[in-house]
Amino acid sequence: MRLTVIGTGYLGATHAAAMAELGHEVLGVDVDPAKVEALSSGRVPFFEPGLPELLSKHVESGRLRFTTDYDEAAAFANVHFVGVGTPQVKGSYAADVRYVDAAITELSRRVVGKHVVFGKSTVPVGTATRLQQLGSKIVAERGLEDTSIEVAWNPEFLREGFAVKDTLEPDRVVLGLQKPGAIVDGAGREVEASAEAILRECFAPILERNTPIIVTDTATAELVKVSANAFLATKISFINAVSEICESTGADVTTLADAIGMDARIGRRFLNAGLGFGGGCLPKDIRAFMARAGELGADQALTFLREVDAINMRRREKAVDLVKESFGGSLLGHTVTVLGAAFKPDSDDVRDSPALSIAGSLSLAGAAVVVHDPQAMETAKRVFPTLDYAPTIEDALRNTEMVVVATEWKQFREIDPVWAKDLVKRAAVLDGRNCLPSQEWSDAGWDVTCLGRG
């Protein structure tokens, strides 16, 4: 098949390369010429394991190209995936959907014939219906008979660090379709929906492996993604709330999580107490979910998410307070090393990163902060240019007075505590992710503090 992917950020670039891997001819579309130039030369402008190889493979094979030209996109294919960003509106919890609106608007102004658009961006419920009305209105104003645009929703469920695998081997496919009669052509005639058949053809290699597919209405499809993220965020904040009790009583939250995680109704995943969640999805999505519920008059249904968000932010404050306590209450004149800047390992994404947030707070409190991250140094520097960034773990540890492990990179988990003790000025570590073998560090002479472990 021929198809376009509009928006070539983290989601779009991964989806475009994966669709080429499935055998399709793909044209990636973006308004950023620098991004298009980089991708066209086989370079991924962010870190995602496995994606550079997949991108280079299909740029070289000719199956994958990139452009800034919407005219070219509309002429290239009748099937389009939209994966543009929906960031949080500044000064509000709501999602900013203007980029999604712009994609539908630009396509609708140019399409000739019957076109299908699959939205993949995470959007407030009701967006697909509104976009269908927008697209149909623009097509009708053009007055072209036998020209229509159908907007369906196919939400993504990618995990940073596993995006290629999650695209090619998803645990489920969700498709939301418009209600009958919603799609009309330029002459005002009702058009029969074709999105389901097209998606099944597009994803045939995936569906042939018996991957479950759920076909529903657009509102349900939109809610699946934000509901999944809200549930995961709730699970993380739950164990972090319990962690606060453990800190007050001397209990061990890790052992507790192991025990309750053995209950098949609960499960162990996402029950890791620590600094909480971050990134470009969970924080933004739960806030947008709350904002949309308020717009719909159902705000009371999601008030618990305010506490989920509050617990998450409180963990960062707790970590900063523990570092201050370690120095008797004042950070002035002290050096602290923060290992980690990305919000999670195997990523260079620092959006809403607990690690970088803590580093910034420690700096504002008077500490000289040294940061090291295997992949996120450059993105971190753009957010906090005033911090000191060390090129290696050794450089980061040398002569520091306290180490904060804020992102659970493998490189940090495997640090030899005996080797590290010879580098530091003061052997104190705060394990913000409960990822270190704490007994080994204690035996090596370190003062070890772990969140939620007494």
GUTILO-20411 format. One record per residue (C-alpha): residue in one letter; chain; x, y, z. Coordinates in Angstrom, 1 decimal, decimal comma. Example, Ala and Ser with C-alpha at 12.3 -4.5 7.8 and 13.67 -1.06 7.14 Angstrom:
+------+-----+--------+--------+--------+
: type : mol :      X :      Y :      Z :
+------+-----+--------+--------+--------+
:    A :   A :   12,3 :   -4,5 :    7,8 :
:    S :   A :   13,7 :   -1,1 :    7,1 :
+------+-----+--------+--------+--------+
This chain:
+------+-----+--------+--------+--------+
: type : mol :      X :      Y :      Z :
+------+-----+--------+--------+--------+
:    M :   A :    0,0 :    0,0 :    0,0 :
:    R :   A :    0,9 :    3,7 :   -0,3 :
:    L :   A :    0,4 :    5,8 :    2,8 :
:    T :   A :    1,6 :    8,9 :    4,5 :
:    V :   A :    2,5 :    9,6 :    8,1 :
:    I :   A :    1,9 :   13,2 :    9,1 :
:    G :   A :    4,1 :   14,3 :   12,0 :
:    T :   A :    7,6 :   12,7 :   12,2 :
:    G :   A :    8,4 :   13,1 :   15,8 :
:    Y :   A :    8,8 :   10,2 :   18,2 :
:    L :   A :    5,5 :    8,6 :   17,3 :
:    G :   A :    5,4 :    9,4 :   13,6 :
:    A :   A :    9,0 :    8,6 :   12,7 :
:    T :   A :    8,7 :    5,2 :   14,4 :
:    H :   A :    5,3 :    4,5 :   12,7 :
:    A :   A :    6,6 :    5,5 :    9,3 :
:    A :   A :    9,7 :    3,2 :    9,5 :
:    A :   A :    7,6 :    0,3 :   10,9 :
:    M :   A :    5,0 :    0,6 :    8,1 :
:    A :   A :    7,9 :    0,5 :    5,5 :
:    E :   A :    9,1 :   -2,6 :    7,3 :
:    L :   A :    5,6 :   -4,2 :    6,7 :
:    G :   A :    6,2 :   -3,6 :    3,0 :
:    H :   A :    4,3 :   -0,4 :    2,3 :
:    E :   A :    5,5 :    2,7 :    0,5 :
:    V :   A :    5,6 :    5,5 :    3,0 :
:    L :   A :    5,9 :    9,3 :    2,8 :
:    G :   A :    6,6 :   11,1 :    6,1 :
:    V :   A :    5,3 :   14,6 :    6,3 :
:    D :   A :    6,5 :   17,3 :    8,7 :
:    V :   A :    6,5 :   21,1 :    8,8 :
:    D :   A :   10,1 :   21,2 :   10,2 :
:    P :   A :   12,6 :   21,2 :    7,3 :
:    A :   A :   15,5 :   20,3 :    9,6 :
:    K :   A :   13,7 :   17,2 :   10,8 :
:    V :   A :   12,8 :   16,2 :    7,3 :
:    E :   A :   16,4 :   16,7 :    6,2 :
:    A :   A :   17,7 :   14,6 :    9,0 :
:    L :   A :   15,3 :   11,7 :    8,5 :
:    S :   A :   15,8 :   11,8 :    4,7 :
:    S :   A :   19,5 :   11,1 :    5,3 :
:    G :   A :   18,7 :    8,2 :    7,7 :
:    R :   A :   19,4 :   10,1 :   10,9 :
:    V :   A :   17,0 :    9,9 :   13,9 :
:    P :   A :   17,0 :   13,2 :   15,8 :
:    F :   A :   16,2 :   11,5 :   19,1 :
:    F :   A :   17,3 :    8,3 :   20,9 :
:    E :   A :   15,2 :    5,1 :   20,4 :
:    P :   A :   16,9 :    1,7 :   20,3 :
:    G :   A :   16,5 :   -0,1 :   16,9 :
:    L :   A :   14,9 :    2,9 :   15,1 :
:    P :   A :   18,1 :    4,2 :   13,4 :
:    E :   A :   18,7 :    0,9 :   11,8 :
:    L :   A :   15,1 :    0,5 :   10,6 :
:    L :   A :   15,0 :    4,0 :    9,3 :
:    S :   A :   18,3 :    3,7 :    7,4 :
:    K :   A :   17,2 :    0,4 :    5,9 :
:    H :   A :   14,1 :    1,8 :    4,3 :
:    V :   A :   15,4 :    5,2 :    3,3 :
:    E :   A :   18,0 :    3,2 :    1,4 :
:    S :   A :   15,4 :    0,7 :    0,0 :
:    G :   A :   13,3 :    3,6 :   -1,3 :
:    R :   A :   10,2 :    2,5 :    0,6 :
:    L :   A :   10,5 :    5,5 :    3,0 :
:    R :   A :   10,7 :    9,2 :    2,0 :
:    F :   A :   10,1 :   12,5 :    3,8 :
:    T :   A :    8,7 :   15,8 :    2,7 :
:    T :   A :    7,3 :   19,2 :    4,0 :
:    D :   A :    4,9 :   19,4 :    1,0 :
:    Y :   A :    1,2 :   18,7 :    1,8 :
:    D :   A :    0,4 :   18,8 :   -2,0 :
:    E :   A :    2,8 :   15,9 :   -2,5 :
:    A :   A :    1,2 :   14,0 :    0,4 :
:    A :   A :   -2,3 :   14,4 :   -0,8 :
:    A :   A :   -1,3 :   13,2 :   -4,3 :
:    F :   A :    0,9 :   10,4 :   -3,0 :
:    A :   A :   -1,7 :    8,3 :   -1,2 :
:    N :   A :   -5,3 :    8,0 :   -0,1 :
:    V :   A :   -4,4 :    6,6 :    3,3 :
:    H :   A :   -2,9 :    8,9 :    6,0 :
:    F :   A :   -1,8 :    8,4 :    9,6 :
:    V :   A :   -1,6 :   11,5 :   11,8 :
:    G :   A :    0,9 :   11,3 :   14,6 :
:    V :   A :    1,5 :   15,0 :   15,5 :
:    G :   A :    2,0 :   16,2 :   19,1 :
:    T :   A :   -0,7 :   17,2 :   21,5 :
:    P :   A :    1,2 :   19,1 :   24,2 :
:    Q :   A :   -0,3 :   20,5 :   27,3 :
:    V :   A :   -1,7 :   24,0 :   26,8 :
:    K :   A :    0,5 :   26,6 :   28,6 :
:    G :   A :   -1,3 :   27,7 :   31,8 :
:    S :   A :   -3,9 :   24,9 :   31,5 :
:    Y :   A :   -4,4 :   21,2 :   31,9 :
:    A :   A :   -6,0 :   20,9 :   28,5 :
:    A :   A :   -4,4 :   19,2 :   25,5 :
:    D :   A :   -3,3 :   21,5 :   22,6 :
:    V :   A :   -4,9 :   19,9 :   19,5 :
:    R :   A :   -4,1 :   22,7 :   17,0 :
:    Y :   A :   -1,5 :   20,5 :   15,2 :
:    V :   A :   -4,0 :   17,8 :   14,7 :
:    D :   A :   -6,5 :   20,3 :   13,4 :
:    A :   A :   -3,9 :   21,7 :   11,1 :
:    A :   A :   -3,1 :   18,3 :    9,6 :
:    I :   A :   -6,8 :   17,6 :    8,8 :
:    T :   A :   -7,3 :   21,1 :    7,5 :
:    E :   A :   -4,3 :   20,9 :    5,1 :
:    L :   A :   -5,2 :   17,5 :    3,8 :
:    S :   A :   -8,9 :   18,4 :    3,3 :
:    R :   A :   -7,9 :   21,4 :    1,2 :
:    R :   A :   -6,0 :   19,2 :   -1,2 :
:    V :   A :   -7,5 :   15,7 :   -1,4 :
:    V :   A :   -9,1 :   14,5 :   -4,6 :
:    G :   A :  -11,0 :   11,2 :   -4,4 :
:    K :   A :  -11,8 :    9,1 :   -1,3 :
:    H :   A :   -9,2 :    9,5 :    1,5 :
:    V :   A :   -9,0 :    7,9 :    4,9 :
:    V :   A :   -7,2 :    9,4 :    7,9 :
:    F :   A :   -6,2 :    7,4 :   10,9 :
:    G :   A :   -5,5 :    9,5 :   13,9 :
:    K :   A :   -2,8 :    8,1 :   16,2 :
:    S :   A :   -2,2 :   11,1 :   18,4 :
:    T :   A :   -3,5 :   11,1 :   22,0 :
:    V :   A :   -6,5 :   13,5 :   22,0 :
:    P :   A :   -9,5 :   14,5 :   24,1 :
:    V :   A :  -12,5 :   12,4 :   23,6 :
:    G :   A :  -14,8 :   13,9 :   20,9 :
:    T :   A :  -11,8 :   15,1 :   18,8 :
:    A :   A :  -12,4 :   12,6 :   16,0 :
:    T :   A :  -16,0 :   13,5 :   15,6 :
:    R :   A :  -15,1 :   17,2 :   15,5 :
:    L :   A :  -12,3 :   16,6 :   12,9 :
:    Q :   A :  -14,7 :   14,6 :   10,7 :
:    Q :   A :  -17,0 :   17,6 :   10,7 :
:    L :   A :  -14,1 :   19,9 :   10,0 :
:    G :   A :  -12,8 :   17,8 :    7,1 :
:    S :   A :  -16,3 :   17,3 :    5,6 :
:    K :   A :  -17,0 :   21,0 :    5,7 :
:    I :   A :  -13,8 :   21,9 :    3,9 :
:    V :   A :  -14,4 :   19,2 :    1,2 :
:    A :   A :  -18,0 :   20,5 :    0,8 :
:    E :   A :  -16,8 :   24,0 :    0,3 :
:    R :   A :  -14,5 :   22,9 :   -2,5 :
:    G :   A :  -17,5 :   21,3 :   -4,2 :
:    L :   A :  -15,7 :   18,3 :   -5,7 :
:    E :   A :  -18,0 :   15,4 :   -6,3 :
:    D :   A :  -16,7 :   11,9 :   -5,3 :
:    T :   A :  -14,1 :   13,5 :   -3,0 :
:    S :   A :  -14,4 :   12,8 :    0,7 :
:    I :   A :  -12,3 :   12,4 :    3,8 :
:    E :   A :  -13,0 :    9,8 :    6,5 :
:    V :   A :  -11,5 :   10,3 :   10,0 :
:    A :   A :  -11,0 :    7,2 :   12,1 :
:    W :   A :   -8,9 :    6,7 :   15,3 :
:    N :   A :   -6,2 :    4,1 :   15,8 :
:    P :   A :   -4,4 :    5,1 :   19,1 :
:    E :   A :   -0,8 :    4,2 :   19,7 :
:    F :   A :    0,5 :    2,4 :   22,8 :
:    L :   A :    4,2 :    2,9 :   22,4 :
:    R :   A :    6,7 :    2,7 :   25,3 :
:    E :   A :    9,8 :    4,8 :   24,8 :
:    G :   A :   12,7 :    2,4 :   24,6 :
:    F :   A :   10,5 :   -0,3 :   23,0 :
:    A :   A :    8,7 :    1,7 :   20,3 :
:    V :   A :    9,8 :   -0,4 :   17,3 :
:    K :   A :    8,7 :   -3,6 :   19,0 :
:    D :   A :    5,5 :   -2,1 :   20,2 :
:    T :   A :    4,6 :   -0,9 :   16,7 :
:    L :   A :    5,5 :   -4,1 :   14,9 :
:    E :   A :    4,3 :   -6,5 :   17,7 :
:    P :   A :    1,5 :   -4,7 :   19,5 :
:    D :   A :   -0,5 :   -6,5 :   22,2 :
:    R :   A :   -3,7 :   -5,1 :   20,6 :
:    V :   A :   -5,0 :   -2,9 :   17,8 :
:    V :   A :   -7,8 :   -0,5 :   18,5 :
:    L :   A :   -9,8 :    1,2 :   15,7 :
:    G :   A :  -12,5 :    3,7 :   16,3 :
:    L :   A :  -15,0 :    4,3 :   13,4 :
:    Q :   A :  -17,4 :    7,2 :   12,7 :
:    K :   A :  -21,1 :    6,7 :   13,1 :
:    P :   A :  -23,1 :    6,0 :    9,9 :
:    G :   A :  -23,9 :    9,1 :    8,0 :
:    A :   A :  -21,0 :   11,1 :    9,3 :
:    I :   A :  -19,0 :   11,0 :    6,1 :
:    V :   A :  -20,1 :   13,0 :    3,1 :
:    D :   A :  -18,5 :   14,0 :   -0,1 :
:    G :   A :  -18,2 :   17,3 :   -1,8 :
:    A :   A :  -21,7 :   17,0 :   -3,2 :
:    G :   A :  -23,2 :   16,3 :    0,2 :
:    R :   A :  -23,8 :   12,6 :   -0,4 :
:    E :   A :  -23,3 :   10,1 :    2,3 :
:    V :   A :  -20,1 :    8,0 :    1,8 :
:    E :   A :  -19,7 :    4,4 :    2,9 :
:    A :   A :  -17,0 :    3,9 :    5,5 :
:    S :   A :  -13,9 :    2,0 :    4,4 :
:    A :   A :  -11,5 :    2,6 :    7,3 :
:    E :   A :  -11,8 :   -0,9 :    8,8 :
:    A :   A :  -11,0 :   -2,8 :    5,6 :
:    I :   A :   -8,1 :   -0,4 :    4,9 :
:    L :   A :   -6,6 :   -0,8 :    8,3 :
:    R :   A :   -6,9 :   -4,6 :    8,2 :
:    E :   A :   -5,0 :   -4,6 :    4,9 :
:    C :   A :   -2,4 :   -2,2 :    6,2 :
:    F :   A :   -1,8 :   -4,2 :    9,4 :
:    A :   A :   -2,2 :   -7,6 :    7,7 :
:    P :   A :    1,2 :   -9,0 :    8,8 :
:    I :   A :    0,4 :   -8,0 :   12,4 :
:    L :   A :   -3,1 :   -9,3 :   12,4 :
:    E :   A :   -2,0 :  -12,6 :   10,8 :
:    R :   A :   -0,2 :  -13,3 :   14,1 :
:    N :   A :   -3,6 :  -13,4 :   15,9 :
:    T :   A :   -3,1 :   -9,9 :   17,4 :
:    P :   A :   -6,4 :   -8,9 :   18,9 :
:    I :   A :   -8,2 :   -6,1 :   17,1 :
:    I :   A :  -11,0 :   -4,1 :   18,8 :
:    V :   A :  -13,3 :   -2,2 :   16,4 :
:    T :   A :  -15,4 :    0,4 :   18,2 :
:    D :   A :  -16,7 :    4,0 :   17,9 :
:    T :   A :  -14,2 :    6,9 :   17,9 :
:    A :   A :  -15,1 :    8,1 :   21,4 :
:    T :   A :  -14,2 :    4,7 :   22,9 :
:    A :   A :  -11,0 :    4,5 :   20,9 :
:    E :   A :   -9,9 :    7,9 :   22,1 :
:    L :   A :  -10,7 :    7,0 :   25,7 :
:    V :   A :   -8,8 :    3,7 :   25,5 :
:    K :   A :   -5,4 :    5,5 :   25,4 :
:    V :   A :   -6,0 :    8,1 :   28,1 :
:    S :   A :   -7,7 :    5,6 :   30,3 :
:    A :   A :   -4,8 :    3,2 :   30,0 :
:    N :   A :   -2,3 :    5,9 :   30,9 :
:    A :   A :   -4,5 :    7,1 :   33,8 :
:    F :   A :   -4,6 :    3,6 :   35,2 :
:    L :   A :   -0,8 :    3,2 :   35,0 :
:    A :   A :   -0,2 :    6,6 :   36,6 :
:    T :   A :   -2,7 :    5,6 :   39,4 :
:    K :   A :   -0,8 :    2,3 :   40,0 :
:    I :   A :    2,5 :    4,1 :   40,2 :
:    S :   A :    1,2 :    6,8 :   42,5 :
:    F :   A :   -0,5 :    4,2 :   44,7 :
:    I :   A :    2,7 :    2,4 :   45,5 :
:    N :   A :    4,4 :    5,8 :   46,0 :
:    A :   A :    1,7 :    6,8 :   48,5 :
:    V :   A :    2,3 :    3,5 :   50,3 :
:    S :   A :    6,0 :    4,3 :   50,2 :
:    E :   A :    5,3 :    7,4 :   52,3 :
:    I :   A :    3,8 :    5,2 :   55,0 :
:    C :   A :    6,7 :    2,8 :   54,7 :
:    E :   A :    9,1 :    5,7 :   55,3 :
:    S :   A :    7,3 :    6,7 :   58,4 :
:    T :   A :    7,1 :    3,1 :   59,9 :
:    G :   A :   10,4 :    1,5 :   58,7 :
:    A :   A :    8,6 :   -0,9 :   56,4 :
:    D :   A :   10,1 :   -2,0 :   53,1 :
:    V :   A :    8,0 :   -0,9 :   50,1 :
:    T :   A :    9,9 :   -3,2 :   47,7 :
:    T :   A :    9,1 :   -6,4 :   49,7 :
:    L :   A :    5,5 :   -5,1 :   50,1 :
:    A :   A :    5,2 :   -4,6 :   46,3 :
:    D :   A :    6,5 :   -8,1 :   45,7 :
:    A :   A :    3,9 :   -9,5 :   48,1 :
:    I :   A :    0,8 :   -7,7 :   46,7 :
:    G :   A :    2,1 :   -8,1 :   43,2 :
:    M :   A :    1,7 :  -11,9 :   43,5 :
:    D :   A :   -2,1 :  -11,3 :   43,6 :
:    A :   A :   -3,2 :  -12,0 :   40,0 :
:    R :   A :   -5,8 :   -9,3 :   40,3 :
:    I :   A :   -3,0 :   -6,7 :   41,0 :
:    G :   A :    0,2 :   -7,8 :   39,3 :
:    R :   A :    3,7 :   -6,7 :   40,0 :
:    R :   A :    4,3 :   -4,4 :   37,0 :
:    F :   A :    4,3 :   -0,6 :   37,6 :
:    L :   A :    4,5 :   -1,2 :   41,4 :
:    N :   A :    8,0 :    0,2 :   41,7 :
:    A :   A :    8,2 :    2,9 :   44,3 :
:    G :   A :   10,6 :    5,8 :   43,7 :
:    L :   A :   10,6 :    9,2 :   42,1 :
:    G :   A :    7,5 :    8,6 :   40,1 :
:    F :   A :    6,6 :    9,0 :   36,5 :
:    G :   A :    7,4 :   11,6 :   33,9 :
:    G :   A :    7,9 :   11,9 :   30,2 :
:    G :   A :    5,7 :   13,4 :   27,4 :
:    C :   A :    2,7 :   11,1 :   27,9 :
:    L :   A :    1,5 :   10,1 :   31,4 :
:    P :   A :    1,7 :   13,6 :   33,2 :
:    K :   A :    0,2 :   15,4 :   30,2 :
:    D :   A :   -2,4 :   12,8 :   29,4 :
:    I :   A :   -3,9 :   12,5 :   32,9 :
:    R :   A :   -4,1 :   16,3 :   33,2 :
:    A :   A :   -5,8 :   16,5 :   29,7 :
:    F :   A :   -8,2 :   13,7 :   30,8 :
:    M :   A :   -9,2 :   15,8 :   33,9 :
:    A :   A :   -9,6 :   18,9 :   31,8 :
:    R :   A :  -11,8 :   17,1 :   29,2 :
:    A :   A :  -13,9 :   15,6 :   32,0 :
:    G :   A :  -14,5 :   19,1 :   33,3 :
:    E :   A :  -15,6 :   20,3 :   29,9 :
:    L :   A :  -18,1 :   17,4 :   29,7 :
:    G :   A :  -19,5 :   18,2 :   33,2 :
:    A :   A :  -18,1 :   14,9 :   34,6 :
:    D :   A :  -15,1 :   16,4 :   36,5 :
:    Q :   A :  -16,0 :   14,6 :   39,8 :
:    A :   A :  -15,4 :   11,3 :   38,1 :
:    L :   A :  -11,7 :   12,0 :   37,8 :
:    T :   A :  -10,9 :   14,1 :   40,8 :
:    F :   A :   -8,8 :   11,2 :   42,2 :
:    L :   A :   -6,4 :   11,9 :   39,3 :
:    R :   A :   -5,5 :   15,2 :   41,0 :
:    E :   A :   -4,2 :   13,3 :   43,9 :
:    V :   A :   -2,4 :   10,9 :   41,6 :
:    D :   A :   -0,6 :   13,9 :   40,1 :
:    A :   A :    0,1 :   15,4 :   43,5 :
:    I :   A :    1,6 :   12,2 :   44,9 :
:    N :   A :    3,8 :   12,0 :   41,8 :
:    M :   A :    5,1 :   15,5 :   42,2 :
:    R :   A :    5,5 :   15,1 :   46,0 :
:    R :   A :    8,1 :   12,3 :   45,4 :
:    R :   A :   10,4 :   14,8 :   43,8 :
:    E :   A :   10,1 :   17,2 :   46,7 :
:    K :   A :   10,8 :   14,2 :   49,1 :
:    A :   A :   14,0 :   13,4 :   47,3 :
:    V :   A :   15,3 :   17,0 :   47,5 :
:    D :   A :   14,4 :   17,1 :   51,2 :
:    L :   A :   16,3 :   13,9 :   51,9 :
:    V :   A :   19,4 :   15,4 :   50,2 :
:    K :   A :   19,1 :   18,6 :   52,3 :
:    E :   A :   18,7 :   16,5 :   55,5 :
:    S :   A :   21,9 :   14,6 :   54,6 :
:    F :   A :   23,7 :   17,9 :   54,7 :
:    G :   A :   22,1 :   19,2 :   57,9 :
:    G :   A :   19,4 :   21,2 :   56,1 :
:    S :   A :   21,5 :   23,4 :   53,8 :
:    L :   A :   23,0 :   22,7 :   50,4 :
:    L :   A :   25,1 :   25,8 :   50,1 :
:    G :   A :   28,7 :   25,0 :   49,3 :
:    H :   A :   28,0 :   21,3 :   48,7 :
:    T :   A :   28,4 :   19,2 :   45,5 :
:    V :   A :   25,7 :   16,7 :   44,5 :
:    T :   A :   25,8 :   14,3 :   41,5 :
:    V :   A :   22,6 :   13,3 :   39,8 :
:    L :   A :   22,9 :   10,2 :   37,8 :
:    G :   A :   20,2 :   10,5 :   35,2 :
:    A :   A :   18,4 :   13,2 :   33,2 :
:    A :   A :   16,0 :   11,3 :   31,0 :
:    F :   A :   12,6 :   10,4 :   32,5 :
:    K :   A :   13,4 :    6,7 :   32,0 :
:    P :   A :   16,2 :    4,5 :   30,7 :
:    D :   A :   16,7 :    3,9 :   27,0 :
:    S :   A :   15,4 :    7,3 :   26,1 :
:    D :   A :   16,8 :   10,9 :   25,7 :
:    D :   A :   13,4 :   12,4 :   26,6 :
:    V :   A :   13,6 :   14,9 :   29,5 :
:    R :   A :   10,0 :   16,1 :   29,3 :
:    D :   A :    8,6 :   16,3 :   32,8 :
:    S :   A :   11,6 :   14,2 :   33,9 :
:    P :   A :   11,8 :   13,6 :   37,7 :
:    A :   A :   15,6 :   13,3 :   37,4 :
:    L :   A :   16,1 :   16,7 :   35,7 :
:    S :   A :   13,5 :   18,3 :   38,0 :
:    I :   A :   15,4 :   17,2 :   41,1 :
:    A :   A :   18,7 :   18,3 :   39,6 :
:    G :   A :   17,2 :   21,8 :   39,0 :
:    S :   A :   15,7 :   22,0 :   42,4 :
:    L :   A :   19,0 :   21,1 :   44,1 :
:    S :   A :   20,8 :   23,7 :   42,1 :
:    L :   A :   18,2 :   26,4 :   43,0 :
:    A :   A :   18,7 :   25,4 :   46,7 :
:    G :   A :   22,4 :   26,2 :   46,5 :
:    A :   A :   24,1 :   23,0 :   45,6 :
:    A :   A :   26,7 :   22,6 :   42,8 :
:    V :   A :   25,0 :   19,9 :   40,7 :
:    V :   A :   26,8 :   17,6 :   38,3 :
:    V :   A :   24,6 :   15,6 :   36,0 :
:    H :   A :   25,4 :   12,5 :   33,9 :
:    D :   A :   23,1 :   10,6 :   31,5 :
:    P :   A :   24,1 :    8,1 :   28,8 :
:    Q :   A :   21,8 :    9,6 :   26,2 :
:    A :   A :   20,0 :   12,7 :   27,4 :
:    M :   A :   22,8 :   15,2 :   28,0 :
:    E :   A :   22,1 :   17,4 :   25,0 :
:    T :   A :   18,4 :   17,5 :   25,5 :
:    A :   A :   18,9 :   18,2 :   29,2 :
:    K :   A :   21,3 :   21,1 :   28,5 :
:    R :   A :   18,6 :   22,8 :   26,4 :
:    V :   A :   16,3 :   22,8 :   29,5 :
:    F :   A :   18,8 :   23,5 :   32,2 :
:    P :   A :   21,9 :   25,0 :   30,7 :
:    T :   A :   23,2 :   26,2 :   34,0 :
:    L :   A :   23,8 :   22,7 :   35,4 :
:    D :   A :   27,3 :   21,1 :   35,1 :
:    Y :   A :   27,2 :   18,1 :   32,8 :
:    A :   A :   29,9 :   15,4 :   33,2 :
:    P :   A :   30,8 :   13,3 :   30,1 :
:    T :   A :   31,4 :   10,1 :   32,1 :
:    I :   A :   30,2 :    8,4 :   35,3 :
:    E :   A :   33,8 :    8,7 :   36,6 :
:    D :   A :   33,8 :   12,5 :   36,0 :
:    A :   A :   30,4 :   12,8 :   37,6 :
:    L :   A :   31,4 :   11,0 :   40,8 :
:    R :   A :   34,8 :   12,6 :   41,3 :
:    N :   A :   34,9 :   14,6 :   44,5 :
:    T :   A :   31,1 :   14,7 :   44,9 :
:    E :   A :   29,6 :   14,7 :   48,4 :
:    M :   A :   26,4 :   12,9 :   47,5 :
:    V :   A :   25,1 :   10,7 :   44,7 :
:    V :   A :   21,4 :   10,7 :   43,6 :
:    V :   A :   20,4 :    7,8 :   41,3 :
:    A :   A :   17,4 :    9,3 :   39,5 :
:    T :   A :   17,1 :    7,3 :   36,3 :
:    E :   A :   17,6 :    3,5 :   36,5 :
:    W :   A :   20,0 :    3,1 :   33,5 :
:    K :   A :   21,8 :   -0,3 :   33,5 :
:    Q :   A :   25,1 :    1,6 :   33,6 :
:    F :   A :   24,1 :    3,1 :   37,0 :
:    R :   A :   22,8 :   -0,2 :   38,4 :
:    E :   A :   26,0 :   -1,9 :   37,6 :
:    I :   A :   28,4 :    0,7 :   39,2 :
:    D :   A :   31,0 :   -1,0 :   41,5 :
:    P :   A :   30,5 :    0,7 :   44,9 :
:    V :   A :   34,0 :    0,0 :   45,9 :
:    W :   A :   35,4 :    1,7 :   42,8 :
:    A :   A :   33,0 :    4,6 :   43,2 :
:    K :   A :   33,9 :    5,1 :   46,9 :
:    D :   A :   37,5 :    5,9 :   45,9 :
:    L :   A :   36,3 :    8,7 :   43,6 :
:    V :   A :   33,9 :   10,6 :   45,9 :
:    K :   A :   34,6 :   13,0 :   48,7 :
:    R :   A :   31,7 :   11,7 :   50,8 :
:    A :   A :   30,2 :    8,2 :   50,3 :
:    A :   A :   26,4 :    9,0 :   50,5 :
:    V :   A :   23,9 :    7,8 :   47,9 :
:    L :   A :   20,1 :    8,3 :   47,6 :
:    D :   A :   18,7 :    5,5 :   45,5 :
:    G :   A :   15,7 :    7,3 :   44,0 :
:    R :   A :   14,7 :    4,3 :   41,9 :
:    N :   A :   15,3 :    1,4 :   44,3 :
:    C :   A :   17,5 :   -0,1 :   41,6 :
:    L :   A :   20,8 :   -0,5 :   43,4 :
:    P :   A :   21,9 :   -3,6 :   45,4 :
:    S :   A :   21,8 :   -1,6 :   48,6 :
:    Q :   A :   23,5 :   -4,2 :   50,8 :
:    E :   A :   26,5 :   -4,2 :   48,5 :
:    W :   A :   26,8 :   -0,5 :   48,7 :
:    S :   A :   26,4 :   -0,5 :   52,5 :
:    D :   A :   29,1 :   -3,2 :   52,8 :
:    A :   A :   31,4 :   -1,0 :   50,7 :
:    G :   A :   31,1 :    1,8 :   53,2 :
:    W :   A :   28,3 :    3,9 :   51,7 :
:    D :   A :   25,5 :    5,7 :   53,6 :
:    V :   A :   22,6 :    4,4 :   51,6 :
:    T :   A :   19,1 :    6,0 :   51,5 :
:    C :   A :   16,3 :    4,3 :   49,6 :
:    L :   A :   12,8 :    5,8 :   49,1 :
:    G :   A :   10,2 :    3,8 :   51,0 :
:    R :   A :   12,6 :    1,3 :   52,5 :
:    G :   A :   12,9 :    2,5 :   56,1 :
+------+-----+--------+--------+--------+
